Structures are given as C-alpha cells and as structure tokens.
Amino acid sequence: MAKKSFLDFEQPIAELESKIEELRYVQSESAVDISQEIEQLAKKSQQLTKDIYSDLSPWQITKIARDL
C-alpha cells in the first residue's frame, strides 16, 4: 500500500492511521484478536478527520486544493 502524504494540520490523523496499520499488521501476524480496538480507532480517526476538516482556515483549504 502506498503511503499517503499528510499536511501539517493532518498530523494527528496520520499518527492515528499509522497506529491502525500497525495494529492490523500485529493482528495478521498473531492469533490475538484486536479487531474491536482497530474498529474503535478507525471510528476515532473518522471523527477526528471530520473535526479537523470542519474547522479549516482558508489557507488550509488552499493547501488541500494544491496538494491534490
């Protein structure tokens, strides 16, 4: 999977997504079932993304547009 690039204000999302990927790897390599924890973190990531994107400054919106 290709790494997604994150803008500076998206760092909390990046850190959470990294943790989710790490847990998915751990789960795939062991018999431990941590799917509920992964699901909770995924929901937290979705909410964090909504929160961050709902309060962007005009400059942050411009940075997103330029990053596409």
Helices and strands as residue ranges (DSSP letters): G 8-10, H 11-29, H 35-53, H 58-67
